[in-house]
């Protein structure tokens, strides 16, 4: 949001809505003159040098409407204030927040009581020190820093702000959960490292102890086989992530990390130990994630971690919390410095404005539109029709979407569609024409659908839905029903897959149980009824009905399960179904 109000995404200077705004921030950072930073100005509200200083953040909220029909006047700029406070806290190595009491508590000089084991200021250098006095040069440099950040590509800017948010979340949670705070900093570095390409792996990247042990065994086998085994072992995804994490940090650690920035540090990390220390850091994160394994107990004591990068135990180097904070801040600064500077950028920034949420439109607004119908989106159209129908299924005369023009499009497109696309197209075609008045049906729609025998005769979830709504003459076996339903459940989470309302899925499960009842497979039938009962979670009416059917050994009335007043009639006059026409054609062929 801070990038948006800076105006760098606006195409021109016309039709820009503006409003002067103020926000209140508190900090342990103390300075007496306004800090002007281009997009905002930080004005001291007191200059008494108190432990917590007050500031007014003055900025201009800006927005350029997308068109004359854009009803937004100005976006909510709270996110811009939040992003500014994160960047100010990061640059000044202090803590800014809109809650004065919160700043006072985090920047406390000592323990509040006997349960206050970890005081942030005793574990982290600078950020939580009381009354940090600023310098004139810092306010000038901060403006340059902020200009550089705001000129970053949008993708890099959003990644940076996400990482800064995680960085300060870790600092803030330090007093409550040391292990979580430590791991969160590693998560942040790992998220940042994913902006780099995946590195190639070599056998030398494998764990040294395990590698040496394996090498002793592999020398006893054929060299080609041994090399093949090594190639398979280094495909380990954990190893790939660890190497990318390590290489990214090493690539973003400048020499000044070991020289000017290391001045005054009691136990500064030597460059030769950096790679091993980073590997240990990643392993410590994995131990916490997978086993809730705590970091070394020594690191929990301020005497071991204050003003030190590392702690060495049993010849292994571990980052202290303060050392991890220093490393994280250095890597973030290095990441910023490597980002290109853009004057402007075309990106979908409007969809990222706070308060903007993307939701799928109800089918009644799009499923009936013929011009946008294509074979590739036939399943989405089928899903929309079924969703709308199920919303009204319990009404005396359920409302249907008017798909009459879509039916014509289906007739035009089916011949050139793929076989996999024809199934949802034809199922939609048959279901809709079966449920509307005769005078509204397409001419000879039954004959048209019957032309596509291979698609009509094959059991699939779409035709099972048709059976639930209007019945069928095709005698698919119970095994085919079960196989098709299991395949549906395996693939239904794909973006372009058929996805049914839950109650309709339960109805299909119930129909499978009915078929098993007819074949006297009572044990399997009970399992499917139990499956339907558990899937109908939250719907006590359906659950009670399925339990009663299981107890009484009765068939499940699908219409009663759906809450359907009565079966929908396919037409006012009986006429052959698609299934009957296909059967008749096959008999004639014989």
C-alpha positions in Angstrom: 0.0 0.0 0.0 2.9 2.3 0.7 4.0 1.8 -2.9 0.5 2.7 -4.1 0.2 6.0 -2.3 3.7 6.9 -3.6 2.0 7.2 -7.0 4.5 5.1 -8.9 1.8 2.9 -10.4 -0.3 5.8 -11.7 -0.2 6.1 -15.4 -0.6 9.9 -15.5 -1.3 12.9 -13.3 -5.0 13.0 -14.2 -7.9 12.0 -11.9 -5.9 11.3 -8.8 -7.9 11.4 -5.5 -5.8 12.7 -2.6 -6.3 13.2 1.1 -3.9 14.4 3.8 -3.7 11.9 6.7 -2.1 11.6 10.1 -1.2 8.6 12.2 0.3 8.3 15.7 3.4 6.2 16.3 5.4 5.6 19.4 9.0 4.5 19.6 12.1 4.0 21.7 13.8 6.0 19.0 14.2 9.7 20.0 14.9 12.6 17.6 13.9 16.3 17.8 13.4 17.4 14.2 11.0 16.1 11.5 12.2 13.2 9.5 11.1 13.8 5.9 11.0 10.6 3.8 9.3 11.5 0.5 6.1 9.5 0.8 5.7 10.4 4.5 7.0 12.7 7.2 7.7 11.7 10.8 7.1 14.7 13.1 8.2 14.5 16.8 5.3 15.3 19.1 7.6 15.6 22.2 11.3 16.3 22.6 11.8 15.6 26.3 13.9 12.4 25.7 11.4 10.2 27.4 11.8 6.4 27.3 9.0 6.3 24.7 8.7 9.1 22.1 5.6 10.2 20.3 5.4 10.9 16.5 2.9 12.1 14.0 3.2 10.3 10.7 1.9 12.7 8.1 1.3 11.3 4.6 -1.0 11.8 1.6 -3.4 8.9 0.7 -3.6 8.7 -3.1 -5.7 6.6 -5.5 -6.2 6.8 -9.3 -9.6 5.3 -10.3 -9.4 2.6 -12.9 -12.2 4.2 -14.9 -15.2 6.6 -14.6 -17.2 3.6 -13.2 -14.7 2.9 -10.4 -16.7 3.6 -7.3 -13.6 3.6 -5.0 -12.7 7.1 -3.8 -9.7 6.3 -1.5 -8.4 3.0 -0.1 -8.0 2.3 3.6 -4.4 3.4 4.2 -3.8 1.6 7.5 -1.6 -0.9 5.7 0.6 1.9 4.5 1.1 3.1 8.1 2.0 -0.5 9.1 4.5 -0.8 6.2 6.0 2.5 7.1 6.5 1.6 10.7 8.1 -1.7 9.7 10.6 0.0 7.4 11.3 2.7 10.0 11.9 0.1 12.7 14.2 -1.9 10.4 16.2 1.1 9.2 16.6 2.9 12.6 17.2 -0.5 14.4 14.5 0.6 16.9 10.8 -0.3 17.5 7.9 1.8 16.2 4.3 0.9 17.0 0.9 2.5 17.3 0.4 1.3 20.9 2.5 3.2 23.5 2.0 0.5 26.3 3.2 -2.2 23.9 6.4 -0.2 23.1 7.0 0.3 26.8 6.5 -3.4 27.6 8.8 -4.6 24.8 11.5 -2.0 25.6 11.5 -2.7 29.3 15.0 -2.5 30.9 14.5 -5.5 33.1 12.2 -8.3 34.2 8.8 -7.3 35.4 8.5 -10.3 37.8 9.8 -13.7 38.5 8.1 -15.3 35.5 9.6 -12.8 33.1 12.6 -15.0 32.0 13.5 -13.3 28.7 13.7 -9.5 28.4 14.1 -8.6 24.7 16.6 -5.8 25.2 19.0 -8.3 26.9 19.0 -10.6 23.9 18.8 -8.2 20.9 21.1 -5.3 20.4 19.5 -2.0 19.6 15.9 -2.7 18.7 14.6 -2.6 22.2 17.1 -0.4 24.0 15.5 2.4 26.0 15.5 5.9 24.5 17.7 5.4 21.5 19.0 8.8 20.4 19.0 9.4 16.7 21.5 11.3 14.5 20.9 14.0 11.9 22.6 11.9 9.1 20.1 9.0 9.8 17.1 11.1 8.8 18.7 12.0 5.5 19.8 8.4 4.8 16.3 7.1 5.8 14.8 9.1 3.0 17.1 7.5 0.4 16.5 4.1 1.9 12.8 4.5 1.6 13.0 5.8 -2.0 15.1 2.7 -2.9 12.6 0.3 -1.3 9.6 2.0 -3.0 11.3 1.8 -6.4 11.7 -2.0 -6.1 9.7 -4.2 -8.4 6.3 -5.0 -7.0 7.0 -8.7 -6.4 10.2 -7.9 -4.6 8.6 -5.2 -2.5 5.8 -7.5 -1.4 8.3 -10.2 -0.5 10.4 -7.8 1.5 7.4 -6.5 3.5 6.3 -10.0 4.2 9.8 -10.8 5.5 10.0 -7.6 7.6 6.6 -8.5 9.1 7.9 -12.0 10.0 11.2 -10.4 11.3 9.4 -8.2 13.8 6.9 -10.9 14.7 9.9 -12.9 15.8 11.3 -10.1 17.8 8.0 -9.4 19.5 7.3 -13.0 20.4 10.8 -13.5 21.9 9.6 -12.9 25.4 6.9 -15.5 25.1 8.5 -18.3 23.1 12.2 -18.3 22.5 12.2 -21.3 20.2 9.3 -20.0 18.1 11.0 -16.6 17.8 14.3 -18.2 16.7 12.6 -20.5 14.2 10.5 -17.6 12.8 13.7 -15.8 11.8 14.9 -18.9 10.0 11.5 -19.2 8.3 11.8 -15.6 7.1 15.3 -16.2 5.6 14.0 -19.4 4.0 11.1 -17.5 2.4 13.5 -14.8 1.2 15.8 -17.5 -0.3 13.0 -18.9 -2.4 13.3 -15.8 -4.6 16.5 -17.4 -5.9 16.6 -20.2 -8.5 17.0 -23.7 -7.3 20.7 -24.7 -7.2 22.2 -27.9 -8.7 23.3 -30.5 -6.2 26.5 -32.5 -5.9 27.5 -35.4 -3.7 29.6 -33.0 -1.6 26.3 -31.3 -0.5 25.2 -34.5 1.3 25.7 -34.6 5.1 29.4 -35.1 5.7 29.1 -37.9 8.3 26.5 -39.9 6.4 28.4 -39.2 3.1 31.7 -40.6 4.5 29.9 -43.6 5.9 28.2 -44.4 2.6 31.4 -43.9 0.6 33.0 -46.6 2.6 30.3 -49.0 1.5 30.0 -47.8 -2.1 33.6 -48.5 -2.9 32.7 -52.2 -2.6 30.2 -52.1 -5.5 30.4 -51.4 -9.2 31.4 -47.8 -9.8 28.4 -47.2 -12.2 26.0 -48.5 -9.6 27.6 -46.5 -6.9 27.3 -43.3 -8.9 23.7 -44.1 -9.6 23.0 -44.5 -5.9 24.7 -41.2 -5.2 22.6 -39.5 -7.9 19.4 -40.8 -6.4 20.3 -39.8 -2.8 21.0 -36.2 -3.7 17.5 -35.8 -5.2 16.3 -35.5 -1.6 14.0 -32.4 -1.5 15.2 -31.4 2.0 18.8 -31.3 0.7 17.7 -29.0 -2.2 16.0 -26.6 0.1 18.9 -26.6 2.5 21.4 -25.8 -0.3 19.2 -23.0 -1.7 18.9 -21.6 1.8 22.7 -21.8 2.4 23.7 -20.5 -1.0 21.3 -17.6 -0.9 22.6 -16.3 2.4 26.2 -16.7 1.4 25.5 -14.8 -1.8 23.9 -11.9 0.3 26.6 -11.6 3.0 29.0 -8.8 2.0 32.5 -8.5 3.4 31.5 -5.6 5.6 29.5 -8.1 7.7 32.9 -9.4 8.9 34.6 -6.0 9.1 32.9 -2.7 9.9 29.6 -4.3 11.0 31.5 -6.7 13.3 33.2 -4.0 15.4 32.6 -4.3 19.1 31.0 -7.8 18.8 32.4 -10.1 21.5 32.1 -13.4 19.5 31.8 -12.4 15.8 31.4 -15.2 13.3 34.5 -15.7 11.1 33.8 -16.1 7.4 35.4 -19.5 7.2 32.7 -20.8 9.6 29.8 -19.2 7.9 28.7 -22.1 5.7 28.7 -24.7 8.5 26.9 -22.3 10.9 24.2 -21.7 8.3 23.7 -25.4 7.8 23.4 -25.9 11.5 20.9 -23.1 11.6 18.7 -24.8 9.0 18.9 -28.1 10.8 17.8 -26.4 14.1 14.8 -25.0 12.3 13.9 -28.5 10.9 14.2 -29.9 14.4 11.8 -27.4 15.8 9.3 -27.9 12.9 9.2 -31.7 12.9 10.0 -32.5 16.5 9.5 -29.2 18.5 13.1 -29.7 19.4 14.4 -26.8 21.5 17.5 -24.8 20.6 20.5 -25.2 22.8 19.7 -24.3 26.4 22.8 -22.0 26.6 21.3 -19.7 24.0 18.4 -19.0 26.4 20.8 -17.1 28.7 21.6 -13.5 27.9 25.2 -14.0 29.1 25.7 -16.5 26.2 24.0 -14.5 23.5 24.3 -10.8 24.2 26.6 -9.0 21.8 27.7 -12.3 20.3 27.1 -13.8 16.8 27.6 -17.4 17.8 27.9 -19.9 20.6 30.2 -23.0 20.1 29.3 -26.2 21.8 31.0 -29.6 21.1 32.9 -27.9 18.2 29.6 -27.0 16.5 28.8 -23.4 15.8 25.3 -22.1 16.5 23.9 -18.6 16.0 22.8 -16.8 19.1 19.5 -14.9 18.8 21.3 -11.6 18.6 23.6 -13.1 15.9 20.6 -14.4 14.0 19.0 -11.0 14.1 22.2 -9.3 12.9 22.5 -11.9 10.0 18.9 -11.4 9.0 19.1 -7.7 9.0 22.3 -7.8 6.9 20.8 -10.2 4.4 17.6 -8.1 4.1 19.7 -5.0 3.5 21.7 -6.9 0.9 18.6 -8.1 -0.8 17.2 -4.5 -1.0 20.5 -3.2 -2.5 20.4 -5.9 -5.3 16.9 -5.0 -6.4 16.5 -3.0 -9.6 15.2 0.5 -9.4 12.0 1.1 -11.5 10.5 4.4 -12.4 7.1 2.8 -12.9 5.5 -0.6 -13.3 2.4 -2.2 -14.7 1.0 -4.7 -12.3 -2.3 -5.7 -10.8 -2.0 -3.5 -7.8 -5.7 -2.7 -7.5 -6.5 -6.3 -6.5 -4.0 -6.0 -3.6 -5.6 -2.9 -2.0 -6.8 -3.6 1.6 -10.4 -4.4 1.8 -10.4 -6.0 -1.7 -11.4 -9.6 -1.7 -11.8 -11.8 -4.8 -14.8 -14.1 -4.7 -16.4 -16.4 -7.2 -19.6 -15.0 -8.6 -22.9 -16.8 -8.2 -23.7 -18.9 -11.3 -26.9 -16.9 -11.9 -24.6 -14.0 -13.1 -22.5 -16.0 -15.7 -23.6 -19.6 -16.3 -26.3 -18.6 -18.8 -24.1 -16.4 -21.0 -23.7 -18.2 -24.4 -21.0 -16.1 -25.9 -18.4 -17.1 -23.3 -19.2 -20.8 -23.4 -16.3 -22.9 -24.8 -15.5 -26.6 -24.5 -12.6 -25.8 -22.3 -14.8 -24.3 -19.6 -17.7 -26.8 -20.0 -17.0 -28.4 -16.6 -17.1 -25.0 -14.9 -20.5 -24.3 -16.6 -21.7 -27.7 -15.5 -20.6 -27.0 -12.0 -22.4 -23.7 -12.0 -25.7 -25.1 -13.2 -25.6 -28.0 -10.7 -24.7 -25.6 -7.9 -27.6 -23.3 -8.7 -30.0 -26.2 -9.1 -29.0 -27.7 -5.7 -29.6 -24.3 -4.1 -33.3 -24.5 -5.2 -33.7 -28.3 -5.1 -36.1 -28.2 -2.1 -38.5 -25.8 -3.7 -41.8 -27.0 -5.2 -40.8 -25.8 -8.6 -37.1 -25.4 -8.5 -35.7 -22.5 -10.4 -33.5 -23.3 -13.4 -31.0 -21.1 -15.1 -32.1 -20.2 -18.6 -29.5 -22.1 -20.7 -31.6 -22.3 -23.9 -29.0 -20.2 -25.8 -26.2 -22.2 -24.3 -27.9 -25.4 -25.6 -27.5 -24.1 -29.2 -23.8 -23.3 -28.5 -23.3 -26.9 -27.3 -24.8 -28.3 -30.5 -22.4 -26.1 -32.5 -19.3 -26.9 -30.4 -19.7 -30.6 -29.5 -18.5 -32.0 -32.9 -15.1 -30.4 -32.6 -14.6 -30.8 -28.9 -12.3 -33.3 -27.2 -14.0 -36.4 -25.9 -13.2 -35.4 -22.3 -14.9 -32.0 -22.9 -18.0 -33.6 -24.6 -19.0 -35.4 -21.4 -19.8 -32.3 -19.3 -21.3 -30.6 -22.4 -23.6 -33.5 -23.2 -24.5 -34.1 -19.5 -25.5 -30.4 -19.1 -27.4 -30.6 -22.4 -29.4 -33.7 -21.4 -30.1 -32.6 -17.8 -31.3 -29.2 -18.8 -33.5 -30.4 -21.7 -35.0 -33.1 -19.5 -36.1 -30.6 -16.9 -37.7 -27.8 -19.0 -41.0 -27.6 -20.8 -41.4 -29.5 -24.1 -41.8 -26.3 -26.0 -38.5 -24.9 -24.7 -36.5 -28.0 -25.5 -34.1 -28.1 -28.4 -35.5 -29.9 -31.5 -34.6 -33.6 -31.4 -32.3 -33.0 -28.5 -32.5 -36.7 -27.6 -31.4 -37.8 -31.0 -28.5 -35.3 -31.0 -27.2 -36.5 -27.6 -27.5 -40.1 -28.7 -25.1 -39.6 -31.6 -22.2 -39.5 -29.2 -22.4 -43.1 -28.0 -18.9 -43.4 -26.6 -19.4 -40.4 -24.3 -23.0 -41.2 -23.3 -22.4 -44.9 -22.5 -19.3 -44.4 -20.4 -19.9 -44.1 -16.6 -18.7 -40.8 -15.3 -19.5 -38.4 -12.4 -21.5 -36.2 -14.8 -23.8 -39.0 -15.9 -24.2 -40.1 -12.3 -25.4 -36.6 -11.5 -27.9 -37.0 -14.4 -29.1 -40.3 -12.9 -29.7 -38.6 -9.5 -31.7 -35.8 -11.0 -33.7 -37.6 -13.8 -33.0 -41.3 -13.6 -31.4 -43.6 -16.2 -31.9 -46.6 -18.3 -28.2 -47.4 -18.6 -27.3 -50.4 -16.4 -23.8 -49.4 -15.2 -22.5 -51.9 -12.7 -22.0 -51.0 -9.0 -18.3 -51.4 -9.6 -18.3 -48.8 -12.3 -20.2 -46.4 -10.0 -17.7 -46.9 -7.3 -14.7 -46.5 -9.6 -16.1 -43.3 -11.1 -16.9 -41.8 -7.8 -13.5 -42.6 -6.4 -11.9 -41.1 -9.5 -14.0 -38.0 -9.0 -12.9 -37.6 -5.4 -9.2 -37.9 -6.4 -9.5 -35.2 -9.0 -12.2 -32.8 -7.7 -9.6 -30.4 -6.2 -8.0 -29.6 -9.6 -8.9 -26.1 -10.9 -10.8 -27.4 -14.0 -12.4 -30.5 -12.4 -16.0 -31.2 -11.8 -16.9 -30.2 -8.3 -20.3 -31.0 -6.8 -22.2 -29.6 -3.8 -21.6 -31.8 -0.8 -25.3 -32.9 -0.5 -25.2 -34.1 -4.1 -22.0 -36.2 -3.3 -23.9 -37.7 -0.3 -26.8 -38.6 -2.6 -24.4 -40.4 -5.0 -22.9 -42.3 -2.0 -26.5 -43.2 -1.0 -27.3 -44.5 -4.5 -24.2 -46.7 -4.4 -25.4 -48.1 -1.1 -28.8 -48.8 -2.7 -27.1 -50.8 -5.4 -25.1 -52.8 -2.9 -28.3 -53.5 -1.0 -29.8 -55.0 -4.2 -26.8 -57.3 -4.6 -27.1 -58.4 -0.9 -23.7 -57.0 0.0 -24.9 -55.7 3.4 -21.5 -55.2 4.9 -20.3 -53.0 2.0 -23.7 -51.2 1.9 -23.3 -50.3 5.6 -19.8 -48.9 5.0 -21.1 -46.6 2.2 -24.0 -45.5 4.4 -21.6 -44.7 7.2 -19.4 -42.8 4.7 -22.4 -40.7 3.6 -23.4 -40.1 7.2 -20.0 -38.8 8.1 -19.7 -36.7 5.0 -23.0 -35.0 5.8 -21.4 -33.4 8.8 -23.6 -30.5 10.1 -26.7 -31.8 8.4 -28.6 -33.6 11.1 -31.7 -34.2 8.9 -29.7 -36.2 6.4 -27.6 -37.9 9.0 -30.6 -39.1 11.0 -32.3 -40.4 7.8 -29.2 -42.3 6.7 -28.8 -43.9 10.1 -32.5 -44.9 10.1 -32.1 -46.5 6.6 -29.1 -48.4 7.8 -30.9 -49.6 10.9 -34.1 -50.6 9.1 -32.3 -52.1 6.1 -34.4 -49.9 3.8 -33.4 -48.3 0.5 -32.5 -44.6 0.7 -35.1 -42.5 -1.1 -32.8 -40.0 -2.9 -35.5 -37.4 -3.3 -36.2 -37.5 0.4 -32.5 -37.3 1.2 -32.2 -34.2 -1.1 -35.4 -32.7 0.5 -36.9 -32.7 -2.9 -40.8 -32.3 -2.8 -41.3 -34.6 -5.8 -39.2 -35.9 -8.8 -38.9 -33.4 -11.6 -40.7 -34.5 -14.7 -38.7 -34.6 -17.9 -41.6 -33.4 -20.0 -45.4 -33.2 -20.1 -45.6 -36.1 -22.6 -43.6 -39.3 -22.2 -40.8 -39.5 -24.8 -37.7 -41.7 -25.2 -34.7 -40.9 -23.1 -31.1 -40.6 -24.5 -30.3 -44.0 -23.0 -33.3 -45.6 -24.7 -32.4 -44.1 -28.1 -28.8 -45.4 -27.8 -30.1 -48.8 -26.8 -32.5 -48.8 -29.8 -29.7 -47.8 -32.2 -27.5 -50.6 -30.9 -30.3 -53.1 -31.3 -30.9 -51.9 -34.8 -27.2 -52.2 -35.6 -27.3 -55.8 -34.4 
